[in-house]
């Protein structure tokens, strides 16, 4: 090895280059578009918002039909009353929702993102307000790039006022699922809202205002995890928004002579597909994770094809396999695939298990807690006694009378031979029970016993086990 010193080459200031690790995002001004898929998007906007805003006002008997009463620890879903002990149903619902998303994505791509996702829905609403207040795409761009004046200030103020109104009403409705909305409205009218209610109304309203009004596509591109792992559910047979490169290239303005037109593709490079995209991508560059599958580019491209007298479908919903082969793929071929069949089977079994479990669910819950202050004691009449606390939870919509009996040990009995308790509709009640056995009839240690709770008005019986302690 040579011991000669290495030659150091000085770097001139002119050779230095500043490389930024961050790129500031440019504001996207989506152009409004009309067409089949735009109509479908607005149909889902109306459907989802009618359900969201209207459901809290639906009455079921003497209460709100859908109410998640966290203070009372009860969830009311129409005729169903769920307690914390029914948390397994929430888990099952979340698993079913996740598998449904996987299944739908494997078959039809990101149609959830493009049509029914709350971020997409509220962005569509806020864009509609912006369009009607500030004008179309070019007018909005001129307004933002122009100087501040009375016209600009007035339009901006009106737009943000309407945005805030929608956002706060959304936050109010959200809280109405946890506090009865009519009570919430009365409290609001008298300026008597609780601190937590005020916090969540403004927090959820601010999140809606910020996400749909300002962040928009940034939420889909950077904050939503679904955009990152969606590729794991895509394959060559997944329905996605595609650009027919073989038909569209080479792109360019339509030539005037037939000879030159035969050398051109059908894409006239109008860039309208980019202008209508809510995430600002160019679908002609191929499949990109930013694409939410809304179909806006399909609508506008079909409109352009109609104007220039060419066949529709240059940009369309299709599969990568069909694009490569040049032949349309049948619906059955897309559905009957291994991953789709596996997702469908698991999802079907979970749904059946969920429905069977709900159908067999008893409208009575019983919890047993031993009295920690007294493990065992001898009564005046020579009986060995254990004390328990029972929580009786009536999950029905009517008042119930329950009888309690005990079994499991020889001559075991309640301190009172017949015990009855009345529990109101969708209420719970703690009761104290004393269980006796003749002293000396059981060996020392822990013995298993059962409490049988029966509803007098029906055949519902719930048995819960616990231990009876016999001291040495």
C-alpha positions, 0 to 999 in steps of 0.5 A, spaced: 500 500 500 502 506 498 503 511 504 503 517 499 498 522 502 491 523 498 490 529 494 484 533 496 480 537 491 477 543 494 470 544 492 468 551 489 462 555 492 459 555 485 459 547 485 455 546 491 448 544 490 442 545 495 438 539 495 431 540 499 428 534 503 421 536 503 417 539 497 412 544 498 405 542 496 401 546 491 394 547 491 390 543 487 384 546 484 379 541 481 375 542 475 368 541 476 365 535 472 359 532 470 357 525 468 355 518 470 360 517 475 360 524 478 352 522 479 354 516 482 359 520 487 353 525 489 348 519 490 353 517 495 354 524 498 346 524 499 345 517 501 351 517 507 349 524 509 342 523 510 344 517 514 349 521 518 345 527 519 338 524 520 339 517 524 340 521 531 333 524 530 329 517 529 325 515 535 325 508 537 319 507 542 321 512 548 328 513 546 333 515 540 334 509 536 341 509 535 345 512 541 351 510 545 350 512 552 357 512 555 355 514 561 350 509 562 354 504 559 349 502 554 349 502 546 342 502 543 341 500 536 334 500 534 331 494 538 338 492 540 341 494 547 348 492 548 352 492 555 360 492 556 359 485 556 357 485 549 364 488 547 365 482 542 360 484 538 363 491 536 370 487 535 366 482 530 363 488 527 370 491 526 373 485 523 367 484 518 368 491 516 375 490 515 374 484 511 369 487 507 374 493 505 379 487 503 374 483 499 371 490 495 378 492 494 381 486 491 375 486 486 373 493 485 379 497 487 379 503 491 371 505 490 370 506 497 375 512 497 372 515 491 365 514 493 363 513 500 369 515 504 368 521 509 374 525 507 371 524 500 364 526 501 366 532 505 371 534 500 366 534 495 361 538 499 366 543 501 368 543 493 361 544 491 360 550 496 367 553 494 365 552 486 358 556 487 361 562 491 368 563 488 366 560 481 369 555 477 377 553 477 379 558 473 376 564 477 378 561 483 385 561 481 385 568 479 381 570 485 387 567 489 393 570 485 389 577 485 390 582 490 386 583 496 380 587 495 372 587 497 370 582 492 376 577 494 374 578 502 367 578 501 367 571 497 372 568 502 368 570 508 362 567 505 366 561 503 369 560 510 362 562 514 359 556 510 364 551 511 364 553 518 357 552 519 357 545 515 363 543 520 360 545 526 353 542 524 357 535 523 360 536 530 354 537 533 351 531 530 357 527 531 356 528 539 348 527 538 350 520 537 353 520 544 348 525 548 341 524 546 340 530 540 334 533 542 337 534 549 343 536 546 339 541 542 335 544 548 342 545 552 345 548 546 339 553 546 339 555 553 347 555 552 348 550 557 352 545 554 357 541 558 364 542 557 366 535 554 360 536 549 363 543 547 370 540 546 367 534 542 363 539 537 368 544 536 374 538 535 370 534 530 367 540 527 375 543 526 377 536 524 372 536 518 373 544 517 381 542 516 381 536 513 375 537 507 377 545 507 384 545 507 388 538 507 383 535 502 388 530 498 394 531 503 389 526 508 389 521 502 396 521 500 400 522 507 395 521 513 390 515 510 394 508 511 389 505 506 393 508 501 400 505 503 397 498 504 392 498 498 397 495 493 397 488 497 390 487 495 391 489 488 393 484 483 392 483 475 384 482 476 383 488 480 378 493 477 382 500 477 382 506 473 386 505 467 389 509 461 389 505 454 396 507 452 396 503 446 390 507 444 392 514 446 399 514 444 402 518 441 398 523 444 397 530 441 393 535 438 388 532 432 391 533 426 387 536 420 389 531 415 387 524 415 394 521 414 397 525 420 391 523 424 392 515 423 399 516 426 396 519 432 393 516 438 386 518 441 389 522 446 389 530 444 393 532 451 388 536 453 390 535 460 383 535 463 384 529 466 389 532 470 385 538 472 379 534 474 383 529 479 382 531 486 389 529 488 392 532 482 395 526 478 396 524 471 392 518 470 396 517 463 402 515 468 399 509 470 397 506 476 399 511 482 397 510 490 394 517 490 389 515 485 382 514 489 378 511 484 373 516 483 372 516 476 372 524 475 378 523 469 373 517 466 367 522 465 371 528 463 375 524 458 369 521 455 366 528 454 372 530 450 372 523 446 364 525 444 366 532 442 372 530 437 368 524 435 372 518 438 370 512 441 369 512 449 373 509 454 380 511 453 380 512 460 376 507 464 375 502 469 378 496 467 383 491 470 391 490 468 390 484 465 385 486 460 389 492 458 395 488 457 391 482 453 386 487 449 380 483 451 375 485 456 375 480 462 368 477 464 365 479 471 365 472 473 373 471 472 374 477 476 370 474 482 372 467 482 379 468 484 382 464 490 383 471 494 376 473 493 373 466 494 378 466 501 375 473 503 368 471 501 368 465 505 371 468 511 367 474 511 360 469 510 362 465 516 363 471 520 357 474 518 353 468 519 356 467 526 354 474 528 347 473 526 346 467 530 350 469 536 345 475 536 339 471 535 341 467 541 343 472 545 339 473 551 336 479 554 339 478 561 346 479 563 348 477 570 355 478 574 357 476 580 362 479 585 364 476 592 363 480 598 370 482 599 369 484 606 366 477 609 369 471 606 365 466 610 361 467 617 357 462 621 350 465 623 346 465 629 342 459 627 349 455 626 349 456 618 355 457 614 354 463 610 357 466 604 355 473 601 355 475 594 353 481 590 349 480 583 348 485 578 342 484 574 342 487 567 335 487 563 337 488 556 330 488 554 325 494 553 320 492 558 320 492 566 322 485 568 321 481 574 327 476 576 327 470 581 334 467 583 336 460 586 342 457 588 345 450 587 351 446 587 352 444 594 348 439 598 342 443 602 345 449 599 340 455 599 339 462 599 338 466 606 331 467 603 327 461 600 324 465 594 328 471 592 325 476 586 327 483 584 324 488 579 329 491 574 326 497 569 327 497 562 334 497 559 337 498 567 341 494 571 341 493 579 345 490 584 343 486 589 346 482 595 345 475 596 346 471 602 348 463 601 347 458 607 349 451 608 349 447 614 355 447 618 360 441 617 356 438 611 362 440 606 369 439 606 374 445 607 376 449 601 373 452 595 366 449 592 363 451 585 356 453 586 351 456 580 346 462 581 340 461 576 336 467 574 330 466 571 325 472 568 318 470 570 315 473 564 319 469 559 323 462 559 330 466 559 334 463 564 341 465 565 346 461 570 353 464 572 358 460 577 362 462 583 365 459 589 363 457 596 368 458 601 369 453 607 374 455 612 378 450 615 
